[in-house]
Amino acid sequence: MYPTHPFIDPVAISLGPLDIHWYGLMYLVGFAAFWLLGMAKVRQPWSPVNATQLGDLLFYGVIGVIIGGRLGYVLFYNLEALASDPLLLIRLWEGGMSFHGGLIGVLVASALFARKLGVSFFQLTDFVAPLIPIGLGAGRIGNWINGELWGKPAELPWSMIFPAVDMLPRHPSQLYQAFLEGVVLFLIIWLFARRWHPVGAVSGLFLIFYGLFRFLVEFVREPDAHIGYLAFGWVTMGQVLSLPMILGGIAIMAWAYRGSR
């Protein structure tokens, strides 16, 4: 007997005409984690950001995540719909955010903020990288609460039935991602960043492990129905977008340590 995904109202709180969704609350969890962890990291002697500047950095990051995440979702996963409905781009309340798009948005925001501070781009991204995984894990919990982004059918002891799809037991891939991208990635990057490393090393390690975890989970995650597999009957859009992250992370780490020597 497999557990059944419980129906959870996606609206967590209703305040008159205002509905606050669980997924939105998960973003708030991520932003709060960024702030609290950032306050701990500003005490490091090599931190490029002080406590006063952390609030401005968070503001830049929020804007980058929202704009980049929405643009990425529409361009990477729903471009055909955009052609017939341009307003889709601004209807954030209907859902649809892309991590890879959000990452690009954060990188652009980091570049602008680094220029404002007068520090190097990788100095700032090394500071930011350990603050991100908790938010990623929270976002995947939001996906699970919404009963979306489910996995492929599988008869495993921990498989779950998602009635909104069918009555087949499936991989709870949202929980896999919450654990790998949220818990494991956080521990790897946070512990690594506790000591000084050449500029760029922390950023490179983040790209490698996020890309690797996402690439692997895509094997058991159901691809988006309107996209399907891109090649060979198993390559997904998520894997195509994650592979450059892995390769780029390796290149950045090699550059960082070579420059250090």
C-alpha positions as CSV (number, residue, x, y, z in Angstrom):
1,M,0.0,0.0,0.0
2,Y,1.5,3.3,-1.1
3,P,0.9,6.6,0.6
4,T,-1.3,9.1,-1.3
5,H,-0.4,12.7,-1.7
6,P,-2.8,14.6,0.5
7,F,-4.8,17.4,-1.1
8,I,-3.5,20.6,0.3
9,D,-5.2,23.9,-0.6
10,P,-2.5,25.9,-2.5
11,V,-3.8,29.0,-0.7
12,A,-2.3,29.0,2.8
13,I,-3.9,32.2,4.0
14,S,-6.8,34.3,2.7
15,L,-7.0,37.9,3.9
16,G,-10.1,39.3,2.2
17,P,-9.3,39.6,-1.5
18,L,-5.7,38.7,-0.9
19,D,-4.7,35.1,-1.2
20,I,-1.3,34.0,0.1
21,H,-0.1,30.8,-1.5
22,W,2.1,28.1,0.0
23,Y,4.5,28.5,-2.8
24,G,4.9,32.2,-2.1
25,L,5.5,31.5,1.5
26,M,8.3,29.1,0.5
27,Y,9.9,32.0,-1.3
28,L,9.7,34.0,2.0
29,V,11.4,31.1,3.8
30,G,14.2,31.3,1.2
31,F,14.6,35.0,1.6
32,A,14.6,34.8,5.4
33,A,17.2,32.0,5.3
34,F,19.3,34.2,3.0
35,W,19.2,37.0,5.5
36,L,19.9,35.0,8.6
37,L,22.7,33.0,7.1
38,G,24.1,36.1,5.5
39,M,24.3,37.8,8.9
40,A,26.5,34.9,10.0
41,K,28.7,35.1,7.0
42,V,29.4,38.8,7.1
43,R,31.5,38.1,10.2
44,Q,34.1,36.3,8.1
45,P,37.2,38.4,7.6
46,W,37.1,37.9,3.8
47,S,33.4,38.8,3.4
48,P,32.9,41.4,0.6
49,V,29.6,42.5,2.3
50,N,29.0,44.0,5.7
51,A,25.8,43.8,7.8
52,T,24.5,47.1,6.5
53,Q,24.9,46.2,2.8
54,L,23.3,42.7,3.3
55,G,19.8,44.2,3.0
56,D,20.6,45.9,-0.3
57,L,22.1,42.6,-1.6
58,L,18.9,40.7,-0.6
59,F,16.8,43.3,-2.5
60,Y,18.9,42.9,-5.6
61,G,18.6,39.1,-5.3
62,V,14.8,39.2,-4.9
63,I,14.4,41.2,-8.0
64,G,16.8,38.9,-9.9
65,V,15.0,35.8,-8.8
66,I,11.6,37.0,-9.7
67,I,12.4,38.5,-13.0
68,G,14.9,35.9,-14.1
69,G,12.8,33.0,-12.8
70,R,9.7,34.1,-14.7
71,L,11.6,34.9,-17.9
72,G,13.4,31.6,-17.7
73,Y,10.1,29.7,-17.2
74,V,8.4,31.3,-20.2
75,L,11.5,31.2,-22.5
76,F,12.7,27.7,-21.6
77,Y,9.5,25.9,-20.9
78,N,6.5,27.8,-22.4
79,L,7.7,29.9,-25.3
80,E,4.9,28.8,-27.6
81,A,2.2,30.1,-25.2
82,L,4.0,33.4,-24.9
83,A,3.6,34.0,-28.7
84,S,-0.2,33.8,-28.4
85,D,-0.5,35.4,-24.9
86,P,2.3,38.0,-24.2
87,L,0.7,38.9,-20.9
88,L,1.6,35.4,-19.6
89,L,5.0,36.9,-18.8
90,I,3.6,39.1,-16.0
91,R,0.9,36.9,-14.6
92,L,3.1,35.6,-11.7
93,W,0.1,34.5,-9.6
94,E,-0.6,31.7,-12.1
95,G,2.7,30.0,-11.1
96,G,5.6,29.0,-13.3
97,M,9.2,29.8,-12.2
98,S,12.5,28.4,-13.5
99,F,15.5,27.8,-11.3
100,H,17.9,28.3,-14.3
101,G,16.2,31.5,-15.2
102,G,16.3,32.6,-11.6
103,L,20.0,31.8,-11.4
104,I,20.7,34.0,-14.4
105,G,18.7,36.8,-12.8
106,V,20.7,36.4,-9.6
107,L,24.0,36.5,-11.5
108,V,23.0,39.7,-13.3
109,A,21.9,41.2,-10.0
110,S,25.2,40.1,-8.4
111,A,27.2,41.7,-11.2
112,L,25.4,45.0,-10.7
113,F,25.8,44.9,-7.0
114,A,29.5,43.9,-7.1
115,R,30.1,46.9,-9.4
116,K,28.3,49.1,-6.9
117,L,30.5,47.8,-4.0
118,G,33.7,47.8,-6.0
119,V,34.4,44.1,-5.5
120,S,34.9,41.4,-8.0
121,F,32.0,39.4,-9.4
122,F,33.2,36.1,-8.0
123,Q,33.9,37.6,-4.6
124,L,30.3,38.4,-4.3
125,T,28.9,35.1,-5.8
126,D,31.2,33.1,-3.4
127,F,29.4,35.0,-0.6
128,V,25.9,34.4,-2.1
129,A,26.2,30.7,-3.0
130,P,26.0,29.2,0.5
131,L,22.9,31.3,1.2
132,I,20.8,29.9,-1.7
133,P,20.2,26.1,-1.0
134,I,17.8,26.5,1.9
135,G,15.5,28.5,-0.4
136,L,15.8,25.9,-3.2
137,G,14.8,23.2,-0.8
138,A,11.8,25.3,0.5
139,G,10.7,25.8,-3.1
140,R,10.7,22.1,-3.8
141,I,8.6,21.6,-0.7
142,G,6.2,24.1,-2.2
143,N,6.1,22.0,-5.4
144,W,5.2,19.0,-3.3
145,I,2.5,20.8,-1.4
146,N,1.0,21.9,-4.8
147,G,1.2,18.3,-6.1
148,E,3.2,19.3,-9.2
149,L,6.4,18.2,-10.8
150,W,5.9,14.6,-9.9
151,G,8.1,11.7,-10.7
152,K,7.8,8.7,-13.0
153,P,5.9,5.6,-12.1
154,A,7.9,3.3,-9.7
155,E,7.0,0.5,-7.3
156,L,9.3,1.4,-4.4
157,P,8.6,1.4,-0.7
158,W,8.7,5.2,-0.6
159,S,6.7,5.7,-3.8
160,M,3.6,8.0,-3.6
161,I,0.3,8.2,-5.5
162,F,-0.6,11.6,-6.9
163,P,-4.4,11.5,-7.5
164,A,-4.3,14.6,-9.5
165,V,-2.3,12.6,-12.1
166,D,-3.4,9.0,-11.8
167,M,-3.4,6.2,-9.3
168,L,0.0,4.9,-10.1
169,P,2.8,4.9,-7.5
170,R,5.4,7.4,-8.5
171,H,8.8,8.8,-7.4
172,P,8.2,11.8,-5.0
173,S,10.8,13.6,-7.0
174,Q,10.0,17.0,-5.4
175,L,11.2,15.5,-2.1
176,Y,14.3,14.1,-3.7
177,Q,15.1,17.6,-4.9
178,A,14.2,19.2,-1.6
179,F,16.7,16.9,0.1
180,L,19.5,17.1,-2.4
181,E,19.2,20.7,-3.5
182,G,18.2,22.0,0.0
183,V,19.8,19.9,2.7
184,V,22.8,18.1,1.0
185,L,23.8,21.1,-1.2
186,F,23.6,23.4,1.8
187,L,25.9,21.2,3.9
188,I,28.4,20.8,1.1
189,I,28.7,24.5,0.3
190,W,28.3,25.9,3.8
191,L,31.0,23.7,5.3
192,F,33.3,24.3,2.3
193,A,32.9,28.0,2.6
194,R,33.7,28.1,6.3
195,R,37.4,28.3,5.4
196,W,39.1,30.6,2.9
197,H,39.4,29.4,-0.7
198,P,40.6,31.0,-3.9
199,V,38.1,33.5,-5.3
200,G,35.6,31.6,-7.5
201,A,36.0,28.2,-5.8
202,V,32.8,28.3,-3.8
203,S,30.8,29.5,-6.8
204,G,32.2,26.7,-9.0
205,L,31.4,24.1,-6.4
206,F,27.8,25.3,-6.1
207,L,27.4,25.0,-9.9
208,I,28.9,21.5,-10.0
209,F,26.7,20.0,-7.3
210,Y,23.5,21.7,-8.1
211,G,23.9,20.8,-11.8
212,L,24.8,17.2,-10.8
213,F,21.9,16.8,-8.4
214,R,19.4,18.2,-10.9
215,F,20.8,16.2,-13.8
216,L,20.4,12.9,-11.8
217,V,16.9,13.6,-10.5
218,E,15.7,14.4,-14.0
219,F,16.0,10.6,-14.7
220,V,13.1,9.9,-12.3
221,R,11.1,13.1,-12.8
222,E,8.3,13.2,-15.3
223,P,9.2,15.7,-18.0
224,D,6.8,18.6,-18.8
225,A,4.0,17.2,-20.9
226,H,4.1,19.9,-23.5
227,I,7.9,19.5,-24.0
228,G,8.6,15.8,-23.3
229,Y,12.1,14.4,-24.0
230,L,14.4,16.3,-26.2
231,A,16.6,13.4,-27.4
232,F,17.2,9.7,-27.1
233,G,14.0,9.2,-25.2
234,W,15.5,10.4,-21.9
235,V,17.2,13.8,-22.3
236,T,15.1,16.5,-20.6
237,M,15.2,20.3,-20.7
238,G,16.4,20.3,-17.1
239,Q,19.4,18.2,-18.0
240,V,20.2,20.3,-21.1
241,L,20.2,23.4,-18.8
242,S,22.1,21.7,-16.0
243,L,25.0,20.3,-18.0
244,P,26.5,23.7,-18.8
245,M,26.4,24.4,-15.0
246,I,28.5,21.3,-14.3
247,L,31.0,22.1,-17.0
248,G,31.1,25.8,-16.1
249,G,31.6,25.0,-12.4
250,I,34.5,22.7,-13.1
251,A,36.1,25.3,-15.3
252,I,35.6,28.0,-12.7
253,M,37.2,25.8,-9.9
254,A,40.1,25.0,-12.2
255,W,40.6,28.7,-12.9
256,A,40.4,29.6,-9.2
257,Y,42.9,27.1,-8.0
258,R,45.3,27.6,-10.9
259,G,45.2,31.3,-10.3
260,S,45.9,30.7,-6.6
261,R,49.0,28.7,-7.4
